């Protein structure tokens, strides 16, 4: 009996989630590289391994995106899509501005070790409005996990706010979110 391979139906929401997952792959890899920089005396091997894993993960997500991109391109431009795009850019721009201001303030008042926990918290917080904007509840989980990590690890880790565990945790959370985004299916009209 011959089995015929039927490719999956392209779904716009899966293409959208793959776009987000690509960013999560890259930023997760960056957080892991920061962790390696702090943990290893000669981090080159760790950088190579993290870069390789990031590239493979990104390539897998890109394949999923390419599979579903035709459905995304076929969707008509709507007022709702323009509102989401505008909101996305506002939230992300705001996140970067807040990150820069907070990092500068912390560095100038002698609390530079708190820059990483603050950055993790701010990144986590930016997922909350994005979850609402895109009607994507997993962003609430990602945001809560990042914010909880930022609040707890400085108090629990032996190195306090300067502990590398924050970078490791942020990288794992973002990679987990990327994996979740590309493995979960949602209705076609969801983003």
C-alpha positions as CSV (number, residue, x, y, z in Angstrom):
1,X,0.0,0.0,0.0
2,X,1.5,3.3,-1.1
3,X,1.3,6.3,1.3
4,X,1.1,9.7,-0.3
5,X,2.6,12.6,1.6
6,X,0.2,15.5,1.9
7,X,1.9,18.7,2.9
8,X,0.2,20.6,5.8
9,X,-2.1,23.4,5.0
10,X,-0.4,26.8,5.2
11,X,-1.8,28.8,8.1
12,X,-1.1,32.5,8.5
13,X,-1.1,32.4,12.3
14,X,1.7,29.8,12.2
15,X,3.8,32.0,10.0
16,X,3.2,34.9,12.4
17,X,4.3,32.7,15.4
18,X,7.4,31.5,13.4
19,X,8.4,35.2,12.9
20,X,8.3,35.7,16.7
21,X,10.1,32.4,17.3
22,X,12.9,33.5,15.0
23,X,13.4,36.5,17.3
24,X,13.2,34.3,20.4
25,X,15.9,32.0,18.9
26,X,18.3,34.9,18.3
27,X,17.7,36.7,21.6
28,X,17.7,33.4,23.5
29,X,21.1,32.6,21.9
30,X,22.4,36.1,22.9
31,X,21.3,35.6,26.5
32,X,23.1,32.2,26.5
33,X,26.2,33.8,25.0
34,X,26.2,36.4,27.9
35,X,25.9,33.5,30.3
36,X,28.8,31.7,28.7
37,X,30.9,34.9,28.8
38,X,30.4,35.0,32.6
39,X,30.8,31.3,33.3
40,X,33.8,30.2,31.2
41,X,37.3,31.6,31.4
42,X,37.8,30.8,27.7
43,X,34.2,30.8,26.3
44,X,35.1,30.3,22.6
45,X,33.9,26.7,22.6
46,X,30.7,27.6,24.4
47,X,30.1,30.5,21.9
48,X,30.6,28.1,19.0
49,X,28.2,25.6,20.5
50,X,25.6,28.2,21.3
51,X,25.9,29.8,17.9
52,X,25.6,26.4,16.2
53,X,22.5,25.5,18.3
54,X,21.0,29.0,17.6
55,X,21.5,28.6,13.8
56,X,20.0,25.1,13.7
57,X,17.0,26.3,15.8
58,X,16.6,29.4,13.6
59,X,16.8,27.3,10.4
60,X,14.1,24.9,11.7
61,X,11.9,27.9,12.6
62,X,12.6,29.5,9.2
63,X,11.5,26.3,7.4
64,X,8.2,26.5,9.3
65,X,7.8,30.1,8.4
66,X,8.5,29.4,4.7
67,X,5.9,26.6,4.8
68,X,3.2,29.0,6.1
69,X,4.3,32.3,4.6
70,X,2.0,31.9,1.5
71,X,-1.0,32.0,3.8
72,X,0.3,35.1,5.5
73,X,0.9,36.8,2.2
74,X,-2.6,35.9,1.0
75,X,-4.3,37.6,4.0
76,X,-5.7,41.0,3.1
77,X,-4.3,44.1,4.8
78,X,-6.8,45.1,7.4
79,X,-7.2,47.9,9.9
80,X,-6.7,45.3,12.7
81,X,-3.3,44.2,11.2
82,X,-2.2,47.8,10.9
83,X,-3.2,48.4,14.5
84,X,-1.3,45.3,15.6
85,X,1.8,46.3,13.6
86,X,1.7,49.9,15.0
87,X,1.2,48.5,18.6
88,X,4.1,46.1,18.1
89,X,6.5,48.8,17.1
90,X,5.4,51.1,19.9
91,X,5.9,48.3,22.5
92,X,9.3,47.3,21.2
93,X,10.5,50.9,20.8
94,X,9.3,51.6,24.4
95,X,11.1,48.5,25.7
96,X,14.4,49.6,24.2
97,X,14.1,53.1,25.4
98,X,13.3,52.0,29.0
99,X,16.2,49.5,28.8
100,X,18.7,52.2,27.9
101,X,17.4,54.7,30.4
102,X,17.3,52.1,33.3
103,X,20.8,50.7,32.4
104,X,22.3,54.2,32.4
105,X,20.6,55.2,35.6
106,X,21.8,51.9,37.4
107,X,25.3,52.3,36.0
108,X,25.5,56.0,37.2
109,X,24.3,55.3,40.7
110,X,26.7,52.4,41.3
111,X,24.2,49.6,40.8
112,X,25.6,48.2,37.5
113,X,25.2,44.6,38.8
114,X,21.4,45.2,38.7
115,X,21.4,46.0,34.9
116,X,20.9,42.3,33.9
117,X,18.0,41.6,36.3
118,X,16.4,44.9,35.2
119,X,16.8,44.1,31.6
120,X,15.3,40.6,32.1
121,X,12.3,42.2,33.9
122,X,11.8,44.8,31.2
123,X,11.9,42.2,28.4
124,X,9.4,40.1,30.4
125,X,7.1,43.1,31.0
126,X,7.0,43.9,27.3
127,X,5.4,40.5,26.6
128,X,2.3,41.5,28.6
129,X,1.0,44.1,26.1
130,X,2.0,42.0,23.2
131,X,0.0,39.1,24.6
132,X,-3.1,41.3,24.6
133,X,-2.3,43.0,21.3
134,X,-1.9,39.7,19.4
135,X,-4.4,37.7,21.5
136,X,-1.6,35.2,22.2
137,X,-1.8,34.0,25.9
138,X,1.5,32.2,25.9
139,X,3.2,35.6,25.8
140,X,1.7,36.1,29.3
141,X,3.6,33.0,30.5
142,X,6.8,34.1,28.8
143,X,6.5,37.5,30.4
144,X,5.7,36.2,33.8
145,X,8.5,33.7,33.7
146,X,11.0,36.4,32.8
147,X,9.8,38.8,35.4
148,X,9.7,36.1,38.1
149,X,13.3,35.1,37.1
150,X,14.4,38.8,37.4
151,X,12.9,39.2,40.8
152,X,13.9,35.8,42.3
153,X,17.4,35.0,41.1
154,X,19.1,38.1,42.6
155,X,17.8,37.0,46.0
156,X,18.4,33.3,45.6
157,X,21.6,32.9,43.5
158,X,24.9,32.8,45.4
159,X,26.2,35.7,43.3
160,X,23.1,37.9,43.8
161,X,22.2,40.2,41.0
162,X,25.6,39.6,39.4
163,X,25.0,35.9,39.0
164,X,25.1,34.5,35.5
165,X,22.0,32.3,36.2
166,X,19.8,35.2,35.1
167,X,21.3,35.1,31.6
168,X,21.0,31.4,31.5
169,X,17.4,31.5,32.6
170,X,16.4,34.2,30.2
171,X,17.9,32.2,27.3
172,X,16.1,29.0,28.3
173,X,12.8,30.9,28.7
174,X,13.1,32.5,25.2
175,X,14.1,29.2,23.5
176,X,11.3,27.4,25.3
177,X,8.9,30.0,24.1
178,X,10.2,29.7,20.5
179,X,9.7,25.9,20.7
180,X,6.2,26.3,22.1
181,X,5.3,28.8,19.4
182,X,6.2,26.5,16.5
183,X,4.8,23.3,18.0
184,X,1.4,24.5,19.0
185,X,-1.5,24.9,16.6
186,X,-4.1,27.6,16.8
187,X,-7.2,28.5,14.8
188,X,-6.6,30.1,11.4
189,X,-7.9,33.5,12.4
190,X,-5.6,33.8,15.5
191,X,-2.3,35.6,15.3
